Every structure is written in structure tokens, then in C-alpha cells.
């Protein structure tokens, strides 16, 4: 006999759904950790390849020029500070000389002369001014020479960088090739772990779809399928991933369509029972969808939409007079017949008599066949 399925209470179904989602998320999370551990596999090191592949003289020249460039910049900064300090001293001396000359001019106008200290200060200021002027010229020449050296070192550095760029181009091409191979290797490692899990989940999905552990299978299958898609998206080129995703979606849609067509051509007992139950509940023939006009609805007309708005029909007298065998006038299917056990009228296409609980002939034959 067929095992009865229990839907359970709303709270129980809600808890099953919630824990199924939790199982799917945790499985997806666990697979993510495994995938990240695989990503730790070391790939090619571009810096190491450059260090090993570039000519040593170019590397030594680059280091030497970099050191010279730093040294020249420091010398230029130091010389520039000295020049600024000397310029400030020169300006102070010039200001002092101007003040002393103004005093001398006033003294000449008044027919007097400067004191010995003032004359000595004027002489010292003139000497200091001339010395600072000479030092400024020397510093300017030194600064100009350092700038020329800086320009020359920068030119050599540009030439060295161009030579390194030309020499590193084959190394960069080799690195890109090795990096691509490494990505394919990582993808192979990940898919080698995920594909067997996906196949197992697919087998469980086919075997247990709609069964007791269907929600658990759905959660695990969804987590594995999502992680596989993410791995393919990360490692496969966009054009390949696009075609793989389209082909995979096409295969899934085709499989679902084939399954639906098979259900239509050869429906399972559960699908037939659901179809018959819904049709009887809405007073339509389960085979041709023609209205079941029997009993109080003998001369009524309705559709599926208007049936919900129809008020219940009151029955006067004995209800047994309305409960008679009935055959669909459209497809000739017997929808109600007399039960062989209790003699009451029962639904012909449902598995049990609502009056005595006896199973249909098909149910009894199936049970007998299973016992044999």
C-alpha cells in the first residue's frame, strides 16, 4: 500500500524551510572556505621572474642611477639652502650699507664727517657684501652644475628604464602565460572537488525529489550549484562562461520540459490524484473539464471564476435522491458509481469511498500485486 504523506503543521513546515535555508547557506559557506584554501596555492612571482630574467648589468645600473639621483637631489637641496642663506645675508649687508651711505650723505651736506666706528662699519659691510656676492655666484655655478648632472642622470635613468622595459617584455609575456595556466590549474582543482559533489547532488535530486528529504537535497544541491557557477565565473573567460551558462540553462530547461511532457503523457499517480481532487472540488470533469451537473447543480451553469462567487445551494428533502451515479456527457467517463462494498455512490476516480473507506479496484489490484 502507498505510504501516506503528512504535511505537518504550519510551524513545523516553517521550521523545515528555515533550517533548509540554513543548511544551504552553511554548505555554501563551507565550500567557500575550501575554495579560498585552494586559492592559496602559490603561482608565478613576477618580481622574482624579473630579478632572475633581467640582465644583471641593467639591474646594477638602475640601482646606481637611483642612488646617484637621490644624492644629487640632496646636494641640490643643500646648495639651494646655502644660496638662500647667502642671499639673505647679502640683502642684510646691502641694507646696512644703504643706511651708512645715507648717514655719510647727511654728514657731507652738513660739512661734517662720519666717526671712525661708522667708517669701519661701512668698510666691513662693503667687504661682506662683496664676499657674499662672490659666494652667491659660486653657489649659483655649483647649483647649475648639479642641475646639469641631475638632468644627465635622469636621461640615463630613462634610457635604463626603456632598456629594462624591452628586456622585461618577454618575461611579462611568459608571466601572463604562467598566470593563465595557474588560473586553469586552480579551476581544475576546485572543479575536481565540486563536480563529484554536484553529480552526487544531481543523483540525490533525481532519486529523492518530492520525497521525505527533498528539502535537504534541494538545499545542498543549490549550494553546490551556486558555488560551481561562481568558480566558473571567476576562472573561465567571459565568452566561455557565457556559452557554458547558456548551454547549462538550456540543458536544465530541456530536462524540465521533457519531464513535464512525460507527466502529461504518462502522469504519475500523485499528479493524477491532485488533478482529480481539484477537479472534483470545483465540480468539473477531471478528464475533459466539463461541468459536473448533478444533484442540486443539475441545471446550473458556472465557470471556475464564477464558482467562487456562487452561494451554496440548499437541498430540500433526502440528499440520497441527489446522490446518483453520474457519467460525463462530454467524454463518457464514469465520475460517480455505486461502491461494491457498501452500495453508496462514490467518486470513481478517487482512491477511497467516502462512506465506507473501501479502496478502488485499481488500489486493491495494486496492493494485491505488491503483496505477490
Secondary structure, 3 states (H helix, E strand, C coil): CCCCCCCCCHHHHHHHHHHHHHHHHHHHHHHHHHHHHHHCCCCCCHHHHHHHHCCHHHHHHHHHHHHHHHHHHHHHHHHHHHHHHHHHHHHHHHHHHHHHHHHHHHHHHCCCCCCHHHHHHHHHHHHHHHHHHHHHHHHHHHHHHHHHHHHHHHHHHHHHHHHHHHHHHHHHHHHHHHHHHHHHHHHHHHHHHHHHHHHHHHHHHHHHCCCCCHHHHHHHHHHHHHHHHHHHHHHCCHHHHHHHHHHHHHHHHHHHHHHHHHHHHCCCHHHHHHHHHHHHHCCECCCCCCECCCHHHCCCCCCHHHHCCCCCCCCCCCHHHCCCCEECCCCCCEEEEECCCCCCEEECCCCECCCCCCECHHHHHHHHHHHC
